[in-house]
Structures are given as structure tokens and as C-alpha cells.
């Protein structure tokens, strides 16, 4: 893995460096290369948090859809699992603890809500099938 982070110029950093730490910044082709791990964590946490907010919007869209088959709910669960795997495999070492905890709690709530709606949908379809069997 690279020991530097390539960042667009539009990003900003608010904070101070610990004593004795060096900050090496390279500017090439309007890109900033940051070699300090503490600052990398802040940038990556912000980047992943923006992806998390987009995921929440997408999951809310799926949950708001009136789908009788449950495919939207399954797709929401798939998107959440895809994001979890991305964070676990690629970004976990760089995320700040408070950001990681906030994202995991939010995702657990969305997963539980989606599974609850899927169960209700399955119960409704099961009852509908049983009513049709008894009516014949």
C-alpha cells in the first residue's frame, strides 16, 4: 500500500500536527500528496463518510419504494454489505474511531429496519398463499 495520499486541492485540513512530526506535501499536476498518517486519517475519514451519506440516501430510497416483491429491500441489504466490505478491506486502518462507530451504528439500524420490512412482506405473501389454498 502507498505511504502517501493523493488529495484534490479542494480538500482542507483543520488541526495541528503533533510535536516532532514532519509534514511532507508534494504538489504535482494540481494534486496534493500527503505523507503524514495523522492527516491521511482525517482525509480518508471524510471521504468515506461522504460515501456513507450517499449510501444512506440510496437505502432510504429503496426503503421508501412500495415494492411487493422485496427486491428493493434485498438490493438495500446488498448495498449495505458492499459498503461494509469496502470499509473492512480498504479503509478500516485509516478511519477515525468515532467515524467508524457512528457509521456502524447507523448501518445496523438500517439493516434491522430492512430485515423487519422483509419479514413483514414475507408474512403477507405467506398469508396470501395460504388463503388461496383454503379457498379452493
LINKA-V719743 format. One record per backbone hydrogen bond with DSSP energy under -0.5 kcal/mol. CO is the residue of the C=O (numbers start at 1). NH is the residue of the N-H. Records with the same first field share a line. If there is no record, write none. Layout:
CO=NH / NH
This chain:
5=7 / 34
7=32
8=11
13=15
18=21
22=24
23=25
24=35
26=28 / 33
28=31
30=9
31=28
32=7 / 34
33=26
34=5
35=37
36=40
37=41
38=42
39=43
40=44
41=45
42=46
43=47
44=48
45=49
46=50
47=51
48=52
49=53
50=54
51=55
52=56
53=57
54=58
55=59
56=60
57=61
58=62
59=63
60=64
61=65
65=67
66=68
70=74
71=75
72=76
73=77
74=78
75=79
76=80
77=81
78=82
79=83
80=84
81=85
82=86
83=87
84=88
85=89
86=90 / 91
87=91 / 92
91=94 / 95
96=100
97=101
98=102
99=103
100=104
101=105
102=106
103=107
104=108
105=109
106=110
107=111
108=112
109=113
110=114
111=115
112=116
113=117
114=118
115=119
116=120
117=121
118=122
119=123
120=124
121=125
122=126
123=127
124=128
125=129
126=130
127=131
128=132
129=133
130=134
131=135
132=136
133=136
